[in-house]
């Protein structure tokens, strides 16, 4: 198959082209959002691939499948849940350390 897009029989493809004319402030905000989205994508890809490479290395050491580093989830809800849970634990640990309590919130 060549790399060309082909419409399925009985389907219609329609596209719209819009021209944006943002103000200077709007343009800064658009660029900021695009940059943040790119940074989040890069982080997510590196986060998941890190566990893939770790598992691959562990397998060469003869570690069994059941003992390999767990896969990191890559669905959007699980990434948010994991990120929020980690942030909550970090803030909790920080607050406790400021109070002189070194109890780790993750050990709950």
FIKOLZA-1660 file (N, C-alpha, C; in steps of 0.1 Angstrom, whole numbers, plus 5000, padded with zeros to 4 digits):
% residues 108
   i   px   py   pz ch aa at
   1 5009 4988 5000  A  X  N
   1 5000 5000 5000  A  X CA
   1 5009 5012 5000  A  X  C
   2 5006 5022 4991  A  X  N
   2 5013 5034 4991  A  X CA
   2 5009 5043 5003  A  X  C
   3 5017 5053 5006  A  X  N
   3 5014 5061 5018  A  X CA
   3 5003 5071 5016  A  X  C
   4 4995 5070 5005  A  X  N
   4 4985 5080 5002  A  X CA
   4 4972 5076 5010  A  X  C
   5 4965 5086 5014  A  X  N
   5 4952 5085 5021  A  X CA
   5 4942 5081 5011  A  X  C
   6 4934 5071 5015  A  X  N
   6 4923 5066 5006  A  X CA
   6 4910 5067 5014  A  X  C
   7 4900 5072 5008  A  X  N
   7 4887 5073 5014  A  X CA
   7 4880 5059 5013  A  X  C
   8 4873 5055 5023  A  X  N
   8 4866 5042 5022  A  X CA
   8 4853 5044 5013  A  X  C
   9 4849 5034 5007  A  X  N
   9 4837 5035 4998  A  X CA
   9 4825 5039 5006  A  X  C
  10 4818 5049 5001  A  X  N
  10 4806 5053 5008  A  X CA
  10 4808 5064 5019  A  X  C
  11 4821 5068 5020  A  X  N
  11 4824 5079 5030  A  X CA
  11 4828 5092 5023  A  X  C
  12 4826 5103 5029  A  X  N
  12 4829 5116 5024  A  X CA
  12 4839 5122 5034  A  X  C
  13 4850 5127 5029  A  X  N
  13 4860 5134 5037  A  X CA
  13 4859 5149 5034  A  X  C
  14 4858 5157 5045  A  X  N
  14 4857 5171 5043  A  X CA
  14 4866 5178 5053  A  X  C
  15 4873 5188 5048  A  X  N
  15 4882 5195 5057  A  X CA
  15 4879 5210 5057  A  X  C
  16 4883 5216 5068  A  X  N
  16 4882 5230 5069  A  X CA
  16 4895 5236 5073  A  X  C
  17 4898 5248 5068  A  X  N
  17 4910 5255 5070  A  X CA
  17 4907 5268 5077  A  X  C
  18 4913 5271 5088  A  X  N
  18 4910 5283 5096  A  X CA
  18 4923 5291 5097  A  X  C
  19 4921 5304 5096  A  X  N
  19 4933 5313 5098  A  X CA
  19 4931 5319 5112  A  X  C
  20 4941 5319 5120  A  X  N
  20 4941 5325 5133  A  X CA
  20 4948 5338 5132  A  X  C
  21 4943 5348 5140  A  X  N
  21 4949 5361 5141  A  X CA
  21 4950 5365 5156  A  X  C
  22 4958 5357 5163  A  X  N
  22 4958 5360 5178  A  X CA
  22 4965 5373 5181  A  X  C
  23 4961 5379 5193  A  X  N
  23 4969 5390 5198  A  X CA
  23 4982 5385 5203  A  X  C
  24 4991 5394 5207  A  X  N
  24 5004 5390 5212  A  X CA
  24 5003 5381 5224  A  X  C
  25 4993 5385 5233  A  X  N
  25 4991 5377 5245  A  X CA
  25 4985 5363 5242  A  X  C
  26 4976 5363 5233  A  X  N
  26 4970 5350 5229  A  X CA
  26 4981 5341 5222  A  X  C
  27 4989 5347 5214  A  X  N
  27 5000 5339 5207  A  X CA
  27 5009 5333 5218  A  X  C
  28 5013 5341 5228  A  X  N
  28 5021 5336 5239  A  X CA
  28 5015 5324 5245  A  X  C
  29 5002 5326 5248  A  X  N
  29 4994 5315 5255  A  X CA
  29 4994 5303 5246  A  X  C
  30 4991 5304 5233  A  X  N
  30 4991 5293 5224  A  X CA
  30 5004 5286 5224  A  X  C
  31 5015 5293 5223  A  X  N
  31 5028 5287 5222  A  X CA
  31 5031 5280 5235  A  X  C
  32 5027 5286 5246  A  X  N
  32 5029 5280 5260  A  X CA
  32 5022 5267 5261  A  X  C
  33 5010 5266 5256  A  X  N
  33 5002 5254 5257  A  X CA
  33 5008 5243 5248  A  X  C
  34 5012 5247 5236  A  X  N
  34 5018 5238 5227  A  X CA
  34 5031 5232 5233  A  X  C
  35 5039 5241 5239  A  X  N
  35 5052 5237 5245  A  X CA
  35 5049 5227 5257  A  X  C
  36 5039 5230 5265  A  X  N
  36 5036 5222 5276  A  X CA
  36 5031 5208 5271  A  X  C
  37 5023 5208 5261  A  X  N
  37 5018 5195 5255  A  X CA
  37 5030 5187 5250  A  X  C
  38 5039 5193 5244  A  X  N
  38 5051 5186 5239  A  X CA
  38 5059 5181 5250  A  X  C
  39 5061 5189 5261  A  X  N
  39 5069 5185 5272  A  X CA
  39 5062 5173 5279  A  X  C
  40 5049 5173 5280  A  X  N
  40 5042 5162 5287  A  X CA
  40 5043 5150 5278  A  X  C
  41 5042 5151 5265  A  X  N
  41 5043 5139 5256  A  X CA
  41 5057 5133 5258  A  X  C
  42 5067 5142 5257  A  X  N
  42 5081 5137 5259  A  X CA
  42 5083 5130 5272  A  X  C
  43 5078 5136 5283  A  X  N
  43 5079 5130 5296  A  X CA
  43 5073 5116 5296  A  X  C
  44 5060 5115 5291  A  X  N
  44 5053 5102 5291  A  X CA
  44 5060 5091 5284  A  X  C
  45 5065 5095 5272  A  X  N
  45 5072 5085 5264  A  X CA
  45 5085 5080 5271  A  X  C
  46 5092 5090 5277  A  X  N
  46 5105 5086 5284  A  X CA
  46 5101 5078 5296  A  X  C
  47 5090 5081 5303  A  X  N
  47 5086 5074 5315  A  X CA
  47 5083 5059 5313  A  X  C
  48 5075 5057 5302  A  X  N
  48 5072 5043 5298  A  X CA
  48 5083 5036 5292  A  X  C
  49 5091 5042 5284  A  X  N
  49 5102 5035 5278  A  X CA
  49 5113 5032 5288  A  X  C
  50 5114 5040 5298  A  X  N
  50 5124 5036 5309  A  X CA
  50 5121 5023 5315  A  X  C
  51 5108 5020 5318  A  X  N
  51 5105 5007 5323  A  X CA
  51 5107 4996 5313  A  X  C
  52 5105 4999 5300  A  X  N
  52 5107 4989 5290  A  X CA
  52 5122 4985 5289  A  X  C
  53 5131 4995 5289  A  X  N
  53 5145 4992 5289  A  X CA
  53 5150 4985 5301  A  X  C
  54 5144 4989 5313  A  X  N
  54 5148 4983 5325  A  X CA
  54 5144 4968 5325  A  X  C
  55 5132 4965 5320  A  X  N
  55 5128 4951 5319  A  X CA
  55 5137 4943 5310  A  X  C
  56 5140 4950 5299  A  X  N
  56 5149 4943 5289  A  X CA
  56 5162 4940 5295  A  X  C
  57 5168 4949 5302  A  X  N
  57 5181 4947 5309  A  X CA
  57 5180 4936 5319  A  X  C
  58 5169 4936 5327  A  X  N
  58 5167 4926 5338  A  X CA
  58 5166 4912 5331  A  X  C
  59 5159 4911 5320  A  X  N
  59 5158 4898 5313  A  X CA
  59 5171 4892 5309  A  X  C
  60 5181 4901 5305  A  X  N
  60 5194 4896 5302  A  X CA
  60 5202 4891 5314  A  X  C
  61 5198 4895 5326  A  X  N
  61 5204 4890 5338  A  X CA
  61 5198 4877 5343  A  X  C
  62 5188 4872 5335  A  X  N
  62 5182 4860 5339  A  X CA
  62 5171 4861 5349  A  X  C
  63 5166 4873 5351  A  X  N
  63 5154 4875 5360  A  X CA
  63 5142 4870 5353  A  X  C
  64 5134 4863 5361  A  X  N
  64 5121 4857 5355  A  X CA
  64 5111 4868 5353  A  X  C
  65 5102 4865 5344  A  X  N
  65 5091 4874 5340  A  X CA
  65 5083 4880 5352  A  X  C
  66 5080 4871 5361  A  X  N
  66 5072 4875 5373  A  X CA
  66 5080 4884 5383  A  X  C
  67 5093 4885 5381  A  X  N
  67 5101 4893 5390  A  X CA
  67 5106 4906 5383  A  X  C
  68 5103 4908 5371  A  X  N
  68 5108 4919 5364  A  X CA
  68 5101 4932 5369  A  X  C
  69 5107 4943 5367  A  X  N
  69 5101 4956 5371  A  X CA
  69 5087 4957 5364  A  X  C
  70 5077 4961 5372  A  X  N
  70 5064 4962 5366  A  X CA
  70 5063 4972 5355  A  X  C
  71 5054 4969 5345  A  X  N
  71 5052 4978 5334  A  X CA
  71 5046 4991 5340  A  X  C
  72 5049 5002 5334  A  X  N
  72 5043 5015 5338  A  X CA
  72 5031 5017 5329  A  X  C
  73 5020 5021 5335  A  X  N
  73 5008 5022 5327  A  X CA
  73 5009 5034 5317  A  X  C
  74 5003 5033 5306  A  X  N
  74 5004 5044 5296  A  X CA
  74 4990 5049 5291  A  X  C
  75 4980 5045 5298  A  X  N
  75 4967 5051 5295  A  X CA
  75 4966 5064 5302  A  X  C
  76 4958 5073 5296  A  X  N
  76 4957 5087 5301  A  X CA
  76 4952 5087 5316  A  X  C
  77 4941 5080 5319  A  X  N
  77 4937 5080 5333  A  X CA
  77 4947 5075 5343  A  X  C
  78 4954 5064 5339  A  X  N
  78 4963 5059 5349  A  X CA
  78 4975 5068 5350  A  X  C
  79 4979 5075 5339  A  X  N
  79 4991 5084 5340  A  X CA
  79 4987 5096 5350  A  X  C
  80 4975 5101 5348  A  X  N
  80 4970 5111 5357  A  X CA
  80 4970 5107 5371  A  X  C
  81 4963 5095 5373  A  X  N
  81 4962 5090 5387  A  X CA
  81 4976 5088 5393  A  X  C
  82 4985 5082 5386  A  X  N
  82 4998 5079 5391  A  X CA
  82 5005 5093 5394  A  X  C
  83 5004 5102 5385  A  X  N
  83 5011 5115 5387  A  X CA
  83 5005 5122 5399  A  X  C
  84 4992 5122 5400  A  X  N
  84 4985 5129 5412  A  X CA
  84 4989 5122 5425  A  X  C
  85 4989 5109 5425  A  X  N
  85 4992 5101 5437  A  X CA
  85 5006 5104 5441  A  X  C
  86 5015 5104 5432  A  X  N
  86 5029 5107 5435  A  X CA
  86 5031 5121 5440  A  X  C
  87 5024 5131 5434  A  X  N
  87 5025 5145 5438  A  X CA
  87 5019 5146 5453  A  X  C
  88 5008 5139 5455  A  X  N
  88 5002 5140 5468  A  X CA
  88 5011 5134 5479  A  X  C
  89 5017 5123 5476  A  X  N
  89 5027 5117 5485  A  X CA
  89 5039 5126 5488  A  X  C
  90 5044 5132 5477  A  X  N
  90 5055 5141 5478  A  X CA
  90 5052 5153 5487  A  X  C
  91 5040 5159 5485  A  X  N
  91 5037 5170 5493  A  X CA
  91 5034 5166 5508  A  X  C
  92 5028 5155 5509  A  X  N
  92 5026 5150 5523  A  X CA
  92 5039 5147 5530  A  X  C
  93 5048 5141 5523  A  X  N
  93 5061 5138 5529  A  X CA
  93 5069 5151 5532  A  X  C
  94 5068 5161 5524  A  X  N
  94 5074 5173 5526  A  X CA
  94 5069 5180 5538  A  X  C
  95 5055 5181 5539  A  X  N
  95 5049 5187 5551  A  X CA
  95 5053 5180 5564  A  X  C
  96 5053 5167 5563  A  X  N
  96 5056 5159 5575  A  X CA
  96 5071 5162 5579  A  X  C
  97 5080 5163 5569  A  X  N
  97 5094 5165 5572  A  X CA
  97 5096 5179 5578  A  X  C
  98 5088 5189 5574  A  X  N
  98 5089 5202 5580  A  X CA
  98 5084 5202 5595  A  X  C
  99 5076 5193 5598  A  X  N
  99 5071 5192 5612  A  X CA
  99 5080 5182 5620  A  X  C
 100 5091 5177 5614  A  X  N
 100 5100 5169 5622  A  X CA
 100 5096 5154 5621  A  X  C
 101 5085 5151 5614  A  X  N
 101 5080 5137 5613  A  X CA
 101 5085 5131 5600  A  X  C
 102 5094 5121 5601  A  X  N
 102 5099 5115 5589  A  X CA
 102 5092 5103 5584  A  X  C
 103 5080 5101 5589  A  X  N
 103 5071 5090 5585  A  X CA
 103 5068 5091 5570  A  X  C
 104 5069 5081 5562  A  X  N
 104 5067 5081 5548  A  X CA
 104 5053 5079 5545  A  X  C
 105 5046 5088 5538  A  X  N
 105 5032 5087 5534  A  X CA
 105 5029 5075 5525  A  X  C
 106 5039 5070 5518  A  X  N
 106 5037 5059 5509  A  X CA
 106 5036 5046 5516  A  X  C
 107 5040 5046 5529  A  X  N
 107 5039 5033 5536  A  X CA
 107 5026 5031 5543  A  X  C
 108 5016 5039 5540  A  X  N
 108 5003 5038 5545  A  X CA
 108 4996 5025 5541  A  X  C
% end
